[in-house]
């Protein structure tokens, strides 16, 4: 069983699964349970990056 990187909900192999590979050049595969969680996760990463630039 895999877990959504955003909500940490368990995703069975028979469920719909969204996997993104190498999105931040680390070579990791990220699993999400919905496209909405993909969008929210990327927005949070982007906002944290902007906050780090302005410090």
Steps between C-alpha positions, in 0.01 A plus 500: 500500500628845408417831664402831348786744564248780564237346730688180601191291430572140409448415131440136413650363179147456359412870556566778254853625555682803364878474498741779412867421447794733549295818545774666704800330334559260790390185322223423749156380395217689669157338537173692523141383546349783290600768252380764745766379747763528224403864443486586871837334569670692217342828613626446854852427372488814283378720788769366733761576232375859468509546877857371511605748228363798693676421830 
